[in-house]
Amino acid sequence: MKTVRVVAAVIREDNRIFAKHTFIQEFDNCIIIIKNVPALVCSQCGEVYYSDEISEKLEEIVNRLQIMVKDVAIFEYDKVVKAA
């Protein structure tokens, strides 16, 4: 069975709801998973949006962790933000 992802044609601001999302970044040598990241999610299609601040923090966290992780690692967002 083939899964088809539906994306809303127009995502209005009032269709986005606050939620916690799991961020996954895959590299050649590792996979970093960060759980419970604050995000806005489209209630129609599920598209995920991070604020500029959250995006910058995720980039900093992933760049730092990529050096330390050699396989798969799972982190809680609040804990790695506080450790930064």
PDB file of N, CA, C and O in Angstrom, chain B, residues numbered from 101:
ATOM      1  N   MET B 101       0.840  -1.173   0.000  1.00  0.00           N
ATOM      2  CA  MET B 101       0.000   0.000   0.000  1.00  0.00           C
ATOM      3  C   MET B 101       0.887   1.238   0.000  1.00  0.00           C
ATOM      4  O   MET B 101       1.809   1.344   0.809  1.00  0.00           O
ATOM      5  N   LYS B 102       0.619   2.152  -0.882  1.00  0.00           N
ATOM      6  CA  LYS B 102       1.415   3.370  -0.998  1.00  0.00           C
ATOM      7  C   LYS B 102       0.803   4.469  -0.139  1.00  0.00           C
ATOM      8  O   LYS B 102      -0.409   4.683  -0.165  1.00  0.00           O
ATOM      9  N   THR B 103       1.646   5.166   0.622  1.00  0.00           N
ATOM     10  CA  THR B 103       1.187   6.274   1.450  1.00  0.00           C
ATOM     11  C   THR B 103       1.367   7.573   0.681  1.00  0.00           C
ATOM     12  O   THR B 103       2.438   7.842   0.137  1.00  0.00           O
ATOM     13  N   VAL B 104       0.323   8.362   0.641  1.00  0.00           N
ATOM     14  CA  VAL B 104       0.372   9.648  -0.037  1.00  0.00           C
ATOM     15  C   VAL B 104       0.287  10.739   1.013  1.00  0.00           C
ATOM     16  O   VAL B 104      -0.616  10.738   1.849  1.00  0.00           O
ATOM     17  N   ARG B 105       1.227  11.670   0.968  1.00  0.00           N
ATOM     18  CA  ARG B 105       1.227  12.777   1.920  1.00  0.00           C
ATOM     19  C   ARG B 105       0.469  13.948   1.320  1.00  0.00           C
ATOM     20  O   ARG B 105       0.800  14.423   0.234  1.00  0.00           O
ATOM     21  N   VAL B 106      -0.535  14.402   2.021  1.00  0.00           N
ATOM     22  CA  VAL B 106      -1.338  15.525   1.552  1.00  0.00           C
ATOM     23  C   VAL B 106      -0.825  16.798   2.210  1.00  0.00           C
ATOM     24  O   VAL B 106      -0.672  16.861   3.430  1.00  0.00           O
ATOM     25  N   VAL B 107      -0.563  17.806   1.395  1.00  0.00           N
ATOM     26  CA  VAL B 107      -0.118  19.097   1.902  1.00  0.00           C
ATOM     27  C   VAL B 107      -1.189  20.120   1.561  1.00  0.00           C
ATOM     28  O   VAL B 107      -1.673  20.179   0.431  1.00  0.00           O
ATOM     29  N   ALA B 108      -1.551  20.921   2.548  1.00  0.00           N
ATOM     30  CA  ALA B 108      -2.573  21.943   2.327  1.00  0.00           C
ATOM     31  C   ALA B 108      -2.105  22.915   1.249  1.00  0.00           C
ATOM     32  O   ALA B 108      -0.947  23.332   1.238  1.00  0.00           O
ATOM     33  N   ALA B 109      -3.013  23.271   0.347  1.00  0.00           N
ATOM     34  CA  ALA B 109      -2.665  24.197  -0.733  1.00  0.00           C
ATOM     35  C   ALA B 109      -2.278  25.562  -0.177  1.00  0.00           C
ATOM     36  O   ALA B 109      -1.333  26.192  -0.653  1.00  0.00           O
ATOM     37  N   VAL B 110      -3.002  26.004   0.815  1.00  0.00           N
ATOM     38  CA  VAL B 110      -2.709  27.278   1.471  1.00  0.00           C
ATOM     39  C   VAL B 110      -2.722  27.029   2.970  1.00  0.00           C
ATOM     40  O   VAL B 110      -3.725  26.586   3.528  1.00  0.00           O
ATOM     41  N   ILE B 111      -1.602  27.316   3.613  1.00  0.00           N
ATOM     42  CA  ILE B 111      -1.533  27.132   5.062  1.00  0.00           C
ATOM     43  C   ILE B 111      -1.685  28.499   5.706  1.00  0.00           C
ATOM     44  O   ILE B 111      -0.787  29.339   5.650  1.00  0.00           O
ATOM     45  N   ARG B 112      -2.835  28.700   6.313  1.00  0.00           N
ATOM     46  CA  ARG B 112      -3.096  29.978   6.972  1.00  0.00           C
ATOM     47  C   ARG B 112      -2.563  29.923   8.394  1.00  0.00           C
ATOM     48  O   ARG B 112      -2.460  28.859   9.004  1.00  0.00           O
ATOM     49  N   GLU B 113      -2.233  31.084   8.893  1.00  0.00           N
ATOM     50  CA  GLU B 113      -1.687  31.169  10.249  1.00  0.00           C
ATOM     51  C   GLU B 113      -2.646  30.587  11.277  1.00  0.00           C
ATOM     52  O   GLU B 113      -2.205  29.969  12.246  1.00  0.00           O
ATOM     53  N   ASP B 114      -3.951  30.772  11.085  1.00  0.00           N
ATOM     54  CA  ASP B 114      -4.911  30.260  12.064  1.00  0.00           C
ATOM     55  C   ASP B 114      -5.104  28.750  11.956  1.00  0.00           C
ATOM     56  O   ASP B 114      -5.797  28.166  12.789  1.00  0.00           O
ATOM     57  N   ASN B 115      -4.509  28.099  10.952  1.00  0.00           N
ATOM     58  CA  ASN B 115      -4.561  26.642  10.839  1.00  0.00           C
ATOM     59  C   ASN B 115      -3.396  25.974  11.562  1.00  0.00           C
ATOM     60  O   ASN B 115      -3.350  24.748  11.669  1.00  0.00           O
ATOM     61  N   ARG B 116      -2.459  26.774  12.055  1.00  0.00           N
ATOM     62  CA  ARG B 116      -1.296  26.204  12.730  1.00  0.00           C
ATOM     63  C   ARG B 116      -1.543  26.142  14.231  1.00  0.00           C
ATOM     64  O   ARG B 116      -2.013  27.100  14.844  1.00  0.00           O
ATOM     65  N   ILE B 117      -1.216  24.998  14.801  1.00  0.00           N
ATOM     66  CA  ILE B 117      -1.396  24.800  16.237  1.00  0.00           C
ATOM     67  C   ILE B 117      -0.034  24.536  16.880  1.00  0.00           C
ATOM     68  O   ILE B 117       0.863  23.967  16.258  1.00  0.00           O
ATOM     69  N   PHE B 118       0.100  24.959  18.132  1.00  0.00           N
ATOM     70  CA  PHE B 118       1.330  24.706  18.879  1.00  0.00           C
ATOM     71  C   PHE B 118       1.375  23.232  19.250  1.00  0.00           C
ATOM     72  O   PHE B 118       0.379  22.664  19.697  1.00  0.00           O
ATOM     73  N   ALA B 119       2.538  22.618  19.059  1.00  0.00           N
ATOM     74  CA  ALA B 119       2.706  21.206  19.397  1.00  0.00           C
ATOM     75  C   ALA B 119       4.177  20.937  19.678  1.00  0.00           C
ATOM     76  O   ALA B 119       5.044  21.757  19.374  1.00  0.00           O
ATOM     77  N   LYS B 120       4.439  19.791  20.255  1.00  0.00           N
ATOM     78  CA  LYS B 120       5.811  19.321  20.437  1.00  0.00           C
ATOM     79  C   LYS B 120       6.083  18.339  19.301  1.00  0.00           C
ATOM     80  O   LYS B 120       5.261  17.468  19.020  1.00  0.00           O
ATOM     81  N   HIS B 121       7.225  18.479  18.657  1.00  0.00           N
ATOM     82  CA  HIS B 121       7.536  17.687  17.472  1.00  0.00           C
ATOM     83  C   HIS B 121       8.882  16.995  17.651  1.00  0.00           C
ATOM     84  O   HIS B 121       9.743  17.483  18.382  1.00  0.00           O
ATOM     85  N   THR B 122       9.060  15.867  16.987  1.00  0.00           N
ATOM     86  CA  THR B 122      10.340  15.171  17.006  1.00  0.00           C
ATOM     87  C   THR B 122      11.138  15.572  15.772  1.00  0.00           C
ATOM     88  O   THR B 122      10.699  15.366  14.641  1.00  0.00           O
ATOM     89  N   PHE B 123      12.310  16.147  16.004  1.00  0.00           N
ATOM     90  CA  PHE B 123      13.206  16.607  14.942  1.00  0.00           C
ATOM     91  C   PHE B 123      14.236  15.515  14.686  1.00  0.00           C
ATOM     92  O   PHE B 123      14.868  15.027  15.623  1.00  0.00           O
ATOM     93  N   ILE B 124      14.410  15.128  13.425  1.00  0.00           N
ATOM     94  CA  ILE B 124      15.371  14.083  13.070  1.00  0.00           C
ATOM     95  C   ILE B 124      16.327  14.633  12.023  1.00  0.00           C
ATOM     96  O   ILE B 124      15.906  15.165  10.996  1.00  0.00           O
ATOM     97  N   GLN B 125      17.626  14.497  12.298  1.00  0.00           N
ATOM     98  CA  GLN B 125      18.654  14.933  11.347  1.00  0.00           C
ATOM     99  C   GLN B 125      19.565  13.752  11.077  1.00  0.00           C
ATOM    100  O   GLN B 125      20.147  13.185  12.003  1.00  0.00           O
ATOM    101  N   GLU B 126      19.690  13.381   9.818  1.00  0.00           N
ATOM    102  CA  GLU B 126      20.519  12.245   9.436  1.00  0.00           C
ATOM    103  C   GLU B 126      21.789  12.732   8.742  1.00  0.00           C
ATOM    104  O   GLU B 126      21.741  13.558   7.831  1.00  0.00           O
ATOM    105  N   PHE B 127      22.919  12.204   9.193  1.00  0.00           N
ATOM    106  CA  PHE B 127      24.220  12.493   8.600  1.00  0.00           C
ATOM    107  C   PHE B 127      24.816  11.185   8.092  1.00  0.00           C
ATOM    108  O   PHE B 127      24.227  10.121   8.287  1.00  0.00           O
ATOM    109  N   ASP B 128      25.976  11.249   7.443  1.00  0.00           N
ATOM    110  CA  ASP B 128      26.628  10.031   6.962  1.00  0.00           C
ATOM    111  C   ASP B 128      26.998   9.097   8.107  1.00  0.00           C
ATOM    112  O   ASP B 128      26.891   7.878   7.974  1.00  0.00           O
ATOM    113  N   ASN B 129      27.432   9.663   9.232  1.00  0.00           N
ATOM    114  CA  ASN B 129      27.944   8.847  10.332  1.00  0.00           C
ATOM    115  C   ASN B 129      26.985   8.690  11.507  1.00  0.00           C
ATOM    116  O   ASN B 129      27.260   7.910  12.419  1.00  0.00           O
ATOM    117  N   CYS B 130      25.863   9.413  11.507  1.00  0.00           N
ATOM    118  CA  CYS B 130      24.977   9.321  12.667  1.00  0.00           C
ATOM    119  C   CYS B 130      23.586   9.865  12.362  1.00  0.00           C
ATOM    120  O   CYS B 130      23.357  10.532  11.353  1.00  0.00           O
ATOM    121  N   ILE B 131      22.676   9.556  13.267  1.00  0.00           N
ATOM    122  CA  ILE B 131      21.325  10.108  13.235  1.00  0.00           C
ATOM    123  C   ILE B 131      21.077  10.742  14.597  1.00  0.00           C
ATOM    124  O   ILE B 131      21.267  10.105  15.633  1.00  0.00           O
ATOM    125  N   ILE B 132      20.654  11.996  14.587  1.00  0.00           N
ATOM    126  CA  ILE B 132      20.354  12.710  15.825  1.00  0.00           C
ATOM    127  C   ILE B 132      18.859  12.953  15.878  1.00  0.00           C
ATOM    128  O   ILE B 132      18.271  13.514  14.954  1.00  0.00           O
ATOM    129  N   ILE B 133      18.253  12.522  16.977  1.00  0.00           N
ATOM    130  CA  ILE B 133      16.815  12.691  17.182  1.00  0.00           C
ATOM    131  C   ILE B 133      16.622  13.574  18.405  1.00  0.00           C
ATOM    132  O   ILE B 133      17.151  13.286  19.479  1.00  0.00           O
ATOM    133  N   ILE B 134      15.869  14.640  18.237  1.00  0.00           N
ATOM    134  CA  ILE B 134      15.581  15.543  19.354  1.00  0.00           C
ATOM    135  C   ILE B 134      14.072  15.571  19.542  1.00  0.00           C
ATOM    136  O   ILE B 134      13.331  16.017  18.666  1.00  0.00           O
ATOM    137  N   LYS B 135      13.633  15.091  20.689  1.00  0.00           N
ATOM    138  CA  LYS B 135      12.203  14.976  20.973  1.00  0.00           C
ATOM    139  C   LYS B 135      11.657  16.225  21.651  1.00  0.00           C
ATOM    140  O   LYS B 135      12.391  16.974  22.297  1.00  0.00           O
ATOM    141  N   ASN B 136      10.360  16.433  21.491  1.00  0.00           N
ATOM    142  CA  ASN B 136       9.623  17.501  22.176  1.00  0.00           C
ATOM    143  C   ASN B 136      10.107  18.906  21.824  1.00  0.00           C
ATOM    144  O   ASN B 136      10.237  19.762  22.699  1.00  0.00           O
ATOM    145  N   VAL B 137      10.368  19.134  20.552  1.00  0.00           N
ATOM    146  CA  VAL B 137      10.776  20.456  20.076  1.00  0.00           C
ATOM    147  C   VAL B 137       9.518  21.304  19.864  1.00  0.00           C
ATOM    148  O   VAL B 137       8.597  20.862  19.178  1.00  0.00           O
ATOM    149  N   PRO B 138       9.460  22.504  20.433  1.00  0.00           N
ATOM    150  CA  PRO B 138       8.299  23.374  20.222  1.00  0.00           C
ATOM    151  C   PRO B 138       8.161  23.723  18.735  1.00  0.00           C
ATOM    152  O   PRO B 138       9.131  24.106  18.082  1.00  0.00           O
ATOM    153  N   ALA B 139       6.945  23.584  18.221  1.00  0.00           N
ATOM    154  CA  ALA B 139       6.718  23.845  16.795  1.00  0.00           C
ATOM    155  C   ALA B 139       5.283  24.283  16.562  1.00  0.00           C
ATOM    156  O   ALA B 139       4.418  24.134  17.425  1.00  0.00           O
ATOM    157  N   LEU B 140       5.054  24.822  15.387  1.00  0.00           N
ATOM    158  CA  LEU B 140       3.703  25.072  14.901  1.00  0.00           C
ATOM    159  C   LEU B 140       3.436  24.029  13.829  1.00  0.00           C
ATOM    160  O   LEU B 140       4.259  23.818  12.939  1.00  0.00           O
ATOM    161  N   VAL B 141       2.281  23.375  13.918  1.00  0.00           N
ATOM    162  CA  VAL B 141       1.936  22.307  12.989  1.00  0.00           C
ATOM    163  C   VAL B 141       0.627  22.655  12.303  1.00  0.00           C
ATOM    164  O   VAL B 141      -0.341  23.038  12.960  1.00  0.00           O
ATOM    165  N   CYS B 142       0.593  22.521  10.978  1.00  0.00           N
ATOM    166  CA  CYS B 142      -0.636  22.779  10.227  1.00  0.00           C
ATOM    167  C   CYS B 142      -1.667  21.721  10.600  1.00  0.00           C
ATOM    168  O   CYS B 142      -1.400  20.523  10.508  1.00  0.00           O
ATOM    169  N   SER B 143      -2.841  22.168  11.021  1.00  0.00           N
ATOM    170  CA  SER B 143      -3.890  21.232  11.429  1.00  0.00           C
ATOM    171  C   SER B 143      -4.508  20.510  10.235  1.00  0.00           C
ATOM    172  O   SER B 143      -5.206  19.513  10.421  1.00  0.00           O
ATOM    173  N   GLN B 144      -4.267  20.989   9.017  1.00  0.00           N
ATOM    174  CA  GLN B 144      -4.817  20.338   7.829  1.00  0.00           C
ATOM    175  C   GLN B 144      -3.878  19.284   7.251  1.00  0.00           C
ATOM    176  O   GLN B 144      -4.310  18.182   6.913  1.00  0.00           O
ATOM    177  N   CYS B 145      -2.594  19.623   7.135  1.00  0.00           N
ATOM    178  CA  CYS B 145      -1.678  18.715   6.433  1.00  0.00           C
ATOM    179  C   CYS B 145      -0.542  18.177   7.302  1.00  0.00           C
ATOM    180  O   CYS B 145       0.152  17.246   6.893  1.00  0.00           O
ATOM    181  N   GLY B 146      -0.339  18.745   8.494  1.00  0.00           N
ATOM    182  CA  GLY B 146       0.719  18.265   9.379  1.00  0.00           C
ATOM    183  C   GLY B 146       2.094  18.866   9.122  1.00  0.00           C
ATOM    184  O   GLY B 146       3.067  18.472   9.765  1.00  0.00           O
ATOM    185  N   GLU B 147       2.189  19.811   8.195  1.00  0.00           N
ATOM    186  CA  GLU B 147       3.467  20.476   7.921  1.00  0.00           C
ATOM    187  C   GLU B 147       3.967  21.154   9.199  1.00  0.00           C
ATOM    188  O   GLU B 147       3.193  21.789   9.915  1.00  0.00           O
ATOM    189  N   VAL B 148       5.268  21.016   9.478  1.00  0.00           N
ATOM    190  CA  VAL B 148       5.854  21.513  10.719  1.00  0.00           C
ATOM    191  C   VAL B 148       6.647  22.787  10.447  1.00  0.00           C
ATOM    192  O   VAL B 148       7.389  22.884   9.470  1.00  0.00           O
ATOM    193  N   TYR B 149       6.470  23.763  11.341  1.00  0.00           N
ATOM    194  CA  TYR B 149       7.181  25.038  11.249  1.00  0.00           C
ATOM    195  C   TYR B 149       7.863  25.315  12.575  1.00  0.00           C
ATOM    196  O   TYR B 149       7.255  25.197  13.639  1.00  0.00           O
ATOM    197  N   TYR B 150       9.158  25.693  12.499  1.00  0.00           N
ATOM    198  CA  TYR B 150       9.893  26.101  13.688  1.00  0.00           C
ATOM    199  C   TYR B 150      10.104  27.607  13.619  1.00  0.00           C
ATOM    200  O   TYR B 150      10.296  28.163  12.537  1.00  0.00           O
ATOM    201  N   SER B 151      10.067  28.265  14.772  1.00  0.00           N
ATOM    202  CA  SER B 151      10.373  29.698  14.804  1.00  0.00           C
ATOM    203  C   SER B 151      11.847  29.886  14.456  1.00  0.00           C
ATOM    204  O   SER B 151      12.627  28.934  14.492  1.00  0.00           O
ATOM    205  N   ASP B 152      12.218  31.110  14.121  1.00  0.00           N
ATOM    206  CA  ASP B 152      13.627  31.395  13.822  1.00  0.00           C
ATOM    207  C   ASP B 152      14.514  31.051  15.011  1.00  0.00           C
ATOM    208  O   ASP B 152      15.602  30.500  14.844  1.00  0.00           O
ATOM    209  N   GLU B 153      14.046  31.378  16.204  1.00  0.00           N
ATOM    210  CA  GLU B 153      14.824  31.100  17.419  1.00  0.00           C
ATOM    211  C   GLU B 153      15.034  29.601  17.605  1.00  0.00           C
ATOM    212  O   GLU B 153      16.150  29.163  17.884  1.00  0.00           O
ATOM    213  N   ILE B 154      13.977  28.816  17.452  1.00  0.00           N
ATOM    214  CA  ILE B 154      14.080  27.360  17.609  1.00  0.00           C
ATOM    215  C   ILE B 154      14.974  26.783  16.514  1.00  0.00           C
ATOM    216  O   ILE B 154      15.796  25.908  16.788  1.00  0.00           O
ATOM    217  N   SER B 155      14.827  27.257  15.292  1.00  0.00           N
ATOM    218  CA  SER B 155      15.666  26.774  14.184  1.00  0.00           C
ATOM    219  C   SER B 155      17.142  27.024  14.459  1.00  0.00           C
ATOM    220  O   SER B 155      17.977  26.153  14.215  1.00  0.00           O
ATOM    221  N   GLU B 156      17.464  28.202  14.961  1.00  0.00           N
ATOM    222  CA  GLU B 156      18.856  28.525  15.286  1.00  0.00           C
ATOM    223  C   GLU B 156      19.379  27.627  16.394  1.00  0.00           C
ATOM    224  O   GLU B 156      20.509  27.144  16.322  1.00  0.00           O
ATOM    225  N   LYS B 157      18.562  27.401  17.424  1.00  0.00           N
ATOM    226  CA  LYS B 157      18.980  26.523  18.518  1.00  0.00           C
ATOM    227  C   LYS B 157      19.186  25.098  18.021  1.00  0.00           C
ATOM    228  O   LYS B 157      20.158  24.445  18.398  1.00  0.00           O
ATOM    229  N   LEU B 158      18.273  24.609  17.173  1.00  0.00           N
ATOM    230  CA  LEU B 158      18.420  23.261  16.626  1.00  0.00           C
ATOM    231  C   LEU B 158      19.712  23.139  15.824  1.00  0.00           C
ATOM    232  O   LEU B 158      20.418  22.137  15.931  1.00  0.00           O
ATOM    233  N   GLU B 159      20.018  24.143  15.032  1.00  0.00           N
ATOM    234  CA  GLU B 159      21.244  24.120  14.240  1.00  0.00           C
ATOM    235  C   GLU B 159      22.477  24.074  15.138  1.00  0.00           C
ATOM    236  O   GLU B 159      23.404  23.307  14.879  1.00  0.00           O
ATOM    237  N   GLU B 160      22.494  24.888  16.189  1.00  0.00           N
ATOM    238  CA  GLU B 160      23.615  24.885  17.133  1.00  0.00           C
ATOM    239  C   GLU B 160      23.743  23.532  17.823  1.00  0.00           C
ATOM    240  O   GLU B 160      24.842  22.988  17.938  1.00  0.00           O
ATOM    241  N   ILE B 161      22.623  22.996  18.280  1.00  0.00           N
ATOM    242  CA  ILE B 161      22.619  21.714  18.989  1.00  0.00           C
ATOM    243  C   ILE B 161      23.131  20.604  18.082  1.00  0.00           C
ATOM    244  O   ILE B 161      23.998  19.825  18.479  1.00  0.00           O
ATOM    245  N   VAL B 162      22.600  20.529  16.873  1.00  0.00           N
ATOM    246  CA  VAL B 162      22.983  19.467  15.943  1.00  0.00           C
ATOM    247  C   VAL B 162      24.457  19.580  15.567  1.00  0.00           C
ATOM    248  O   VAL B 162      25.149  18.565  15.498  1.00  0.00           O
ATOM    249  N   ASN B 163      24.946  20.777  15.327  1.00  0.00           N
ATOM    250  CA  ASN B 163      26.365  20.951  14.997  1.00  0.00           C
ATOM    251  C   ASN B 163      27.261  20.486  16.136  1.00  0.00           C
ATOM    252  O   ASN B 163      28.306  19.880  15.898  1.00  0.00           O
ATOM    253  N   ARG B 164      26.862  20.765  17.357  1.00  0.00           N
ATOM    254  CA  ARG B 164      27.651  20.346  18.523  1.00  0.00           C
ATOM    255  C   ARG B 164      27.582  18.829  18.719  1.00  0.00           C
ATOM    256  O   ARG B 164      28.600  18.187  18.973  1.00  0.00           O
ATOM    257  N   LEU B 165      26.375  18.259  18.599  1.00  0.00           N
ATOM    258  CA  LEU B 165      26.197  16.831  18.846  1.00  0.00           C
ATOM    259  C   LEU B 165      26.799  15.969  17.747  1.00  0.00           C
ATOM    260  O   LEU B 165      27.249  14.855  18.014  1.00  0.00           O
ATOM    261  N   GLN B 166      26.814  16.463  16.528  1.00  0.00           N
ATOM    262  CA  GLN B 166      27.341  15.683  15.414  1.00  0.00           C
ATOM    263  C   GLN B 166      28.786  15.263  15.660  1.00  0.00           C
ATOM    264  O   GLN B 166      29.208  14.197  15.211  1.00  0.00           O
ATOM    265  N   ILE B 167      29.535  16.083  16.361  1.00  0.00           N
ATOM    266  CA  ILE B 167      30.928  15.772  16.682  1.00  0.00           C
ATOM    267  C   ILE B 167      31.014  14.623  17.683  1.00  0.00           C
ATOM    268  O   ILE B 167      31.949  13.823  17.632  1.00  0.00           O
ATOM    269  N   MET B 168      30.041  14.537  18.595  1.00  0.00           N
ATOM    270  CA  MET B 168      30.084  13.553  19.678  1.00  0.00           C
ATOM    271  C   MET B 168      29.390  12.238  19.348  1.00  0.00           C
ATOM    272  O   MET B 168      29.766  11.197  19.887  1.00  0.00           O
ATOM    273  N   VAL B 169      28.392  12.260  18.478  1.00  0.00           N
ATOM    274  CA  VAL B 169      27.561  11.080  18.216  1.00  0.00           C
ATOM    275  C   VAL B 169      28.122  10.302  17.030  1.00  0.00           C
ATOM    276  O   VAL B 169      28.476  10.882  16.004  1.00  0.00           O
ATOM    277  N   LYS B 170      28.199   8.977  17.185  1.00  0.00           N
ATOM    278  CA  LYS B 170      28.722   8.139  16.109  1.00  0.00           C
ATOM    279  C   LYS B 170      27.704   7.130  15.591  1.00  0.00           C
ATOM    280  O   LYS B 170      28.015   6.362  14.681  1.00  0.00           O
ATOM    281  N   ASP B 171      26.521   7.113  16.135  1.00  0.00           N
ATOM    282  CA  ASP B 171      25.512   6.156  15.679  1.00  0.00           C
ATOM    283  C   ASP B 171      24.152   6.843  15.704  1.00  0.00           C
ATOM    284  O   ASP B 171      23.900   7.745  14.904  1.00  0.00           O
ATOM    285  N   VAL B 172      23.283   6.431  16.604  1.00  0.00           N
ATOM    286  CA  VAL B 172      21.968   7.052  16.769  1.00  0.00           C
ATOM    287  C   VAL B 172      21.878   7.574  18.194  1.00  0.00           C
ATOM    288  O   VAL B 172      22.214   6.866  19.143  1.00  0.00           O
ATOM    289  N   ALA B 173      21.427   8.806  18.343  1.00  0.00           N
ATOM    290  CA  ALA B 173      21.276   9.383  19.676  1.00  0.00           C
ATOM    291  C   ALA B 173      19.947  10.112  19.750  1.00  0.00           C
ATOM    292  O   ALA B 173      19.535  10.791  18.810  1.00  0.00           O
ATOM    293  N   ILE B 174      19.281   9.956  20.897  1.00  0.00           N
ATOM    294  CA  ILE B 174      17.989  10.600  21.123  1.00  0.00           C
ATOM    295  C   ILE B 174      18.121  11.523  22.323  1.00  0.00           C
ATOM    296  O   ILE B 174      18.631  11.126  23.371  1.00  0.00           O
ATOM    297  N   PHE B 175      17.656  12.761  22.162  1.00  0.00           N
ATOM    298  CA  PHE B 175      17.757  13.767  23.209  1.00  0.00           C
ATOM    299  C   PHE B 175      16.412  14.437  23.422  1.00  0.00           C
ATOM    300  O   PHE B 175      15.579  14.470  22.516  1.00  0.00           O
ATOM    301  N   GLU B 176      16.200  14.972  24.617  1.00  0.00           N
ATOM    302  CA  GLU B 176      15.039  15.808  24.923  1.00  0.00           C
ATOM    303  C   GLU B 176      15.440  17.253  24.668  1.00  0.00           C
ATOM    304  O   GLU B 176      16.494  17.692  25.128  1.00  0.00           O
ATOM    305  N   TYR B 177      14.622  17.990  23.949  1.00  0.00           N
ATOM    306  CA  TYR B 177      14.938  19.363  23.557  1.00  0.00           C
ATOM    307  C   TYR B 177      15.291  20.235  24.761  1.00  0.00           C
ATOM    308  O   TYR B 177      16.331  20.893  24.761  1.00  0.00           O
ATOM    309  N   ASP B 178      14.444  20.249  25.779  1.00  0.00           N
ATOM    310  CA  ASP B 178      14.680  21.117  26.938  1.00  0.00           C
ATOM    311  C   ASP B 178      16.015  20.828  27.617  1.00  0.00           C
ATOM    312  O   ASP B 178      16.665  21.746  28.118  1.00  0.00           O
ATOM    313  N   LYS B 179      16.426  19.573  27.638  1.00  0.00           N
ATOM    314  CA  LYS B 179      17.679  19.216  28.304  1.00  0.00           C
ATOM    315  C   LYS B 179      18.902  19.650  27.500  1.00  0.00           C
ATOM    316  O   LYS B 179      19.888  20.105  28.081  1.00  0.00           O
ATOM    317  N   VAL B 180      18.856  19.516  26.180  1.00  0.00           N
ATOM    318  CA  VAL B 180      20.024  19.927  25.394  1.00  0.00           C
ATOM    319  C   VAL B 180      20.101  21.437  25.232  1.00  0.00           C
ATOM    320  O   VAL B 180      21.190  21.976  25.036  1.00  0.00           O
ATOM    321  N   VAL B 181      18.970  22.131  25.309  1.00  0.00           N
ATOM    322  CA  VAL B 181      18.990  23.598  25.259  1.00  0.00           C
ATOM    323  C   VAL B 181      19.621  24.141  26.533  1.00  0.00           C
ATOM    324  O   VAL B 181      20.420  25.075  26.478  1.00  0.00           O
ATOM    325  N   LYS B 182      19.272  23.568  27.674  1.00  0.00           N
ATOM    326  CA  LYS B 182      19.834  24.016  28.951  1.00  0.00           C
ATOM    327  C   LYS B 182      21.323  23.726  29.038  1.00  0.00           C
ATOM    328  O   LYS B 182      22.064  24.467  29.683  1.00  0.00           O
ATOM    329  N   ALA B 183      21.767  22.648  28.389  1.00  0.00           N
ATOM    330  CA  ALA B 183      23.177  22.270  28.435  1.00  0.00           C
ATOM    331  C   ALA B 183      24.038  23.144  27.525  1.00  0.00           C
ATOM    332  O   ALA B 183      25.264  23.142  27.637  1.00  0.00           O
ATOM    333  N   ALA B 184      23.409  23.877  26.639  1.00  0.00           N
ATOM    334  CA  ALA B 184      24.171  24.688  25.664  1.00  0.00           C
ATOM    335  C   ALA B 184      24.820  25.890  26.292  1.00  0.00           C
ATOM    336  O   ALA B 184      25.489  26.660  25.604  1.00  0.00           O
TER     337      ALA B 184
END
